[in-house]
Structures are given as structure tokens and as C-alpha cells.
Amino acid sequence: MAPPRRTNPQRDGLMPEIASISQAFIERRLALRLTQETLADLAGVSRYSVQTLEAGTGSTKLGSVLEIANVLGLRLNVSSVAE
């Protein structure tokens, strides 16, 4: 039998940048009183994309992240880019 699913994923193992991005997305979504499903519909992405972005797991396409951020009224700033 499979273990039960975690309803509150731990973020301890995430890079600090990813953890702060996912937390900002969660807080903004909740402040706007949106469900993950509603946010996904508004952004034109799958609910799975919203889930993985908020959990900081899996791989979410950059285009999807930008669409979700746009719906939430958030901007992503790149402070440094490695060459």
C-alpha cells in the first residue's frame, strides 16, 4: 500500500530562491482567494503546473510560470545570470 500523500510539502530541501518564489506565489494566490484550479484556468495552464510551482518540485515551463505570475500580478526579477 502506498503511503498517504503529504498535504503540506516541506520546503527545507529547496534552494532559497525557489522556496521564496513558491511561497510568494502561494501567499498571493491565497490573498486573492483563488483555488489552484481557478488560478490554473485563468493562466491557461494545468493545475499540476500550479501545484509543482507552489511545491517547488518537478519542472514547470518558464512560460507557465510567467502566465501564473501575470494572473497573480507578480513580476519576476532576475538579479544575476551566469554566462
Contacts in CASP RR format, 6 or more apart in sequence:
PFRMAT RR
TARGET T0000
AUTHOR 0000-0000-0000
METHOD contacts of the structure
MODEL  1
MAPPRRTNPQRDGLMPEIASISQAFIERRLALRLTQETLADLAGVSRYSV
QTLEAGTGSTKLGSVLEIANVLGLRLNVSSVAE
9 55 0 8 1.000
9 56 0 8 1.000
9 57 0 8 1.000
11 19 0 8 1.000
11 22 0 8 1.000
11 23 0 8 1.000
11 56 0 8 1.000
14 22 0 8 1.000
14 56 0 8 1.000
18 56 0 8 1.000
19 56 0 8 1.000
21 76 0 8 1.000
22 53 0 8 1.000
22 54 0 8 1.000
22 55 0 8 1.000
22 56 0 8 1.000
24 74 0 8 1.000
25 53 0 8 1.000
25 54 0 8 1.000
25 68 0 8 1.000
25 69 0 8 1.000
25 72 0 8 1.000
25 74 0 8 1.000
26 54 0 8 1.000
28 72 0 8 1.000
28 73 0 8 1.000
28 74 0 8 1.000
29 36 0 8 1.000
29 39 0 8 1.000
29 50 0 8 1.000
29 54 0 8 1.000
29 72 0 8 1.000
32 72 0 8 1.000
34 42 0 8 1.000
36 47 0 8 1.000
36 50 0 8 1.000
36 51 0 8 1.000
36 54 0 8 1.000
37 47 0 8 1.000
39 50 0 8 1.000
39 68 0 8 1.000
39 71 0 8 1.000
39 72 0 8 1.000
40 46 0 8 1.000
40 47 0 8 1.000
40 49 0 8 1.000
40 50 0 8 1.000
42 71 0 8 1.000
43 50 0 8 1.000
43 64 0 8 1.000
43 67 0 8 1.000
43 68 0 8 1.000
43 70 0 8 1.000
43 71 0 8 1.000
44 67 0 8 1.000
45 64 0 8 1.000
45 67 0 8 1.000
45 68 0 8 1.000
49 60 0 8 1.000
49 61 0 8 1.000
49 64 0 8 1.000
49 68 0 8 1.000
50 68 0 8 1.000
52 58 0 8 1.000
52 59 0 8 1.000
52 60 0 8 1.000
53 60 0 8 1.000
53 64 0 8 1.000
53 65 0 8 1.000
53 68 0 8 1.000
65 76 0 8 1.000
66 76 0 8 1.000
69 75 0 8 1.000
69 76 0 8 1.000
END
